[in-house]
Amino acid sequence: MGRRNRLHREKRKAHALWSQGQLLSLLKDPYRYTPEQRSRFAVHLVKISRRHRIRLPSEVREIVCRTCNTLLRYGDNASIRFRNGHKIQTCFSCNSIRRIPYRQHSMKVEA
């Protein structure tokens, strides 16, 4: 691979990371944008990440449905339950269920 292609690839990846950061900041502001706009930001964020093979930030993985890429708003289009050491997310748009294991922290009481 030539040097020119490598430079273009690095520029594209840097621009994709910048775009990902911008969309993430827009996604985190619930009072400024409508839920429909924020869902659209989430779709664009997932598309950019897939196109440029960049991992999604962990905070986005928790709030975006893996199946339909909609923004999960608990109580509106999704539900969340905690059962048997798992966090169970249900998307009402596509009826997909995601089970995420979690560890319960035992509180130590010292006398």
Secondary structure by P-SEA (a helix, b strand, c coil): ccaaaaaaaaaaaaaaaaaaaaaaaaaaccccccaaaaaaaaaaaaaaaaaacccccaaaaacccccccccccccccbbbbbccccbbbbbcccbbbbbbbbbbbbbbbcc
